Amino acid sequence: MKKYKAHIQYKTKDGIKVPGVTTITGELGWNKQALISWANKIGLDGMLANKYRDDKAEIGTLAHEFITNTLQGIKTDTSDYSENQIRQAENSVLKFDSWYKDHKLEPELIEKPLVSETHFFGGTLDIYGKVDGVYSLIDLKTGKDIYDEHLVQTGGYVILLEEHGYKVEKIIILNIPRTNSEKFNIEEEADIEVCKEIFLNCLRIYKLKTKIRKNDFYEFIKEASDDNI
């Protein structure tokens, strides 16, 4: 059984299904060529791309659980993970801890799903709260680097937070590597308004695509407001 986090089904207060942040940012396709090159390399190395991807996703999920559970005082169950997955996830946690010990983190929301009743989308943020006295959104990434798509995703989370009354002064993306060969990167200079603007444009493209097939989501947003298309 795959242990990495399944896509959460987001719904409005009226029970209408809406897309999630990562689904919407998939409209960008900025990293498509890199993914093709990666899949080719994996194949040349004699590995199955899907199997490799699933393994890394499970490591990422466990690393997220270690960190967010610890912040909430919850013990993480690792019984369904291999020793190698646990070891790599623990390495990610060590990198997070090296950042954590140098900052004062006061979390208010952890792994919190939110839905926008204004823009009709949902998302689950990693951590929101004060970092050194500044209201911040913290996004945890366990890949090899921080990509532009990640910044756009945080734009969606900021929109969700602000709609629910939470102030966001800073975005912090922590790239917590799984192995010593991967770098520990931090992105904390992102322009919040630009990230939000790009995300909203991705959302508009997503909604326009539904117009081609006129599916249930299109019919819903068309009826809700002419400004949504």
C-alpha positions in Angstrom: 0.0 0.0 0.0 1.3 3.5 -0.9 1.8 5.4 2.3 2.3 8.9 0.8 -0.5 11.3 1.4 -3.5 10.9 -0.9 -5.0 13.9 -2.5 -7.5 15.5 -0.1 -10.9 16.1 -1.6 -11.8 19.8 -1.0 -15.3 21.0 -0.9 -17.1 24.3 -0.3 -19.6 24.8 2.5 -22.3 23.8 0.0 -20.5 20.5 -0.7 -19.1 21.5 -4.1 -15.9 19.7 -5.0 -13.1 22.2 -5.9 -9.5 21.6 -7.1 -6.4 21.7 -4.8 -3.4 24.0 -5.0 -1.0 21.4 -6.5 -3.6 20.5 -9.1 -3.9 24.1 -10.1 -0.2 24.8 -10.2 0.2 21.8 -12.5 -1.0 24.1 -15.2 2.4 25.8 -15.2 4.4 23.0 -16.7 7.6 25.0 -16.0 9.5 21.9 -14.8 8.2 19.6 -17.6 11.5 19.3 -19.4 13.4 18.6 -16.2 11.0 15.8 -15.4 11.4 14.3 -18.8 15.2 14.3 -18.4 14.9 12.9 -14.9 12.7 10.0 -16.1 15.1 9.3 -18.9 18.0 9.1 -16.5 16.1 6.8 -14.1 15.4 4.5 -17.0 19.0 4.5 -18.2 20.0 3.6 -14.7 17.8 0.5 -14.8 15.1 1.8 -12.4 11.3 2.1 -12.8 10.4 5.8 -12.7 7.1 5.2 -10.9 8.6 3.0 -8.3 11.4 5.4 -7.6 9.0 8.3 -7.4 6.7 6.5 -5.0 9.6 5.6 -2.7 10.7 9.2 -2.6 7.2 10.4 -2.0 6.8 8.1 0.9 10.1 9.4 2.4 8.8 12.9 2.0 5.5 12.0 3.7 7.3 10.5 6.6 9.6 13.4 7.0 6.6 15.8 7.0 4.9 13.6 9.7 8.1 13.5 11.9 8.3 17.3 11.9 4.6 18.2 12.1 3.8 15.5 14.6 6.7 16.5 16.8 5.5 20.1 16.8 2.1 18.8 18.0 3.5 16.4 20.6 2.4 13.3 18.6 4.5 10.2 18.2 4.9 9.1 14.6 4.1 5.5 13.6 6.9 4.2 11.3 5.8 0.5 11.2 4.7 0.7 7.5 8.1 2.2 6.3 11.3 0.5 5.4 14.5 1.1 7.3 16.0 3.0 4.4 12.9 5.3 4.2 13.0 5.9 7.9 16.8 6.7 7.8 16.3 9.2 4.9 13.3 10.8 6.5 15.3 11.2 9.8 18.0 12.9 7.8 15.4 15.5 6.6 14.4 16.0 10.1 18.0 16.7 11.2 18.2 19.4 8.5 14.9 21.0 9.8 16.2 20.8 13.4 19.4 22.7 12.3 17.1 25.5 11.1 14.6 25.2 14.0 17.2 25.7 16.8 18.2 29.0 15.3 14.7 30.4 15.2 11.7 31.0 17.5 8.8 29.2 15.9 5.3 29.7 17.3 3.0 27.6 15.2 -0.7 28.4 15.0 -1.8 26.0 12.2 -0.1 22.7 11.2 -1.2 20.5 8.3 -4.4 22.6 8.1 -6.8 22.1 5.1 -8.5 25.3 4.0 -11.0 26.0 1.2 -11.6 29.4 -0.5 -15.3 30.2 -0.9 -14.3 33.2 -3.0 -12.0 31.6 -5.6 -13.2 28.0 -5.3 -10.1 26.0 -4.5 -8.5 24.3 -1.5 -5.1 23.4 -0.1 -3.4 22.0 3.0 -0.5 24.1 4.3 2.4 22.7 6.3 3.0 25.2 9.0 1.7 28.7 9.8 2.6 30.9 12.7 5.2 33.3 14.0 8.9 32.9 13.1 11.0 35.2 15.1 7.9 37.4 15.6 6.9 37.5 12.0 3.7 35.9 10.7 5.0 33.3 8.3 3.9 30.4 6.0 6.4 27.5 6.2 6.4 25.0 3.3 8.5 21.9 3.6 10.0 20.3 0.5 12.1 17.1 0.5 13.2 17.2 -3.2 16.6 18.1 -4.6 15.9 21.8 -4.9 13.4 24.6 -4.6 11.6 25.3 -7.9 9.5 28.3 -9.1 6.4 26.1 -8.9 6.9 25.8 -5.2 6.7 29.6 -4.9 3.5 29.7 -6.9 2.0 27.0 -4.6 2.7 29.1 -1.6 0.9 31.9 -3.3 -2.2 29.7 -3.2 -1.7 29.0 0.5 -1.4 32.6 1.3 -4.6 33.4 -0.5 -6.3 30.7 1.6 -4.8 32.0 4.8 -5.8 35.6 4.2 -9.3 34.7 3.3 -9.6 33.0 6.6 -8.3 36.0 8.5 -4.6 35.0 8.9 -1.9 37.6 8.3 1.1 36.5 6.2 4.2 38.7 6.2 6.7 36.1 4.9 7.0 32.9 3.0 9.6 30.4 4.0 10.3 27.3 1.9 12.7 24.8 3.6 14.2 22.2 1.3 15.1 19.5 3.8 17.3 16.9 1.9 16.9 13.2 2.4 20.6 12.3 1.8 23.9 14.0 2.4 24.3 14.4 -1.4 21.4 16.8 -1.5 21.7 20.4 -0.4 19.8 22.2 2.4 18.2 25.2 0.8 16.0 28.0 2.2 13.9 30.5 0.2 12.6 33.4 2.2 12.8 36.4 -0.1 9.7 35.6 -2.3 7.5 38.4 -3.3 4.1 37.4 -1.8 2.0 39.5 -4.1 3.7 38.1 -7.2 3.3 34.5 -6.0 -0.4 35.2 -5.4 -0.9 36.8 -8.8 0.7 33.9 -10.7 -1.3 31.4 -8.8 -4.6 33.2 -9.6 -3.6 33.2 -13.2 -3.0 29.4 -13.0 -6.4 29.1 -11.4 -8.0 31.1 -14.2 -6.4 28.8 -16.8 -7.6 25.8 -14.9 -11.2 27.1 -14.9 -11.0 28.0 -18.6 -9.9 24.5 -19.3 -13.1 23.2 -17.7 -15.0 25.4 -20.1 -13.8 23.2 -23.0 -15.6 20.1 -21.7 -18.2 22.0 -19.6 -17.9 19.6 -16.6 -19.6 19.9 -13.2 -17.0 22.3 -11.8 -17.4 24.6 -14.8 -21.2 24.6 -14.5 -20.8 25.5 -10.8 -18.5 28.4 -11.2 -20.4 29.7 -14.2 -23.5 29.8 -12.1 -21.8 31.2 -9.0 -20.2 34.2 -10.8 -19.5 35.4 -14.3 -16.2 36.8 -13.0 -14.9 33.3 -12.3 -14.2 32.5 -16.0 
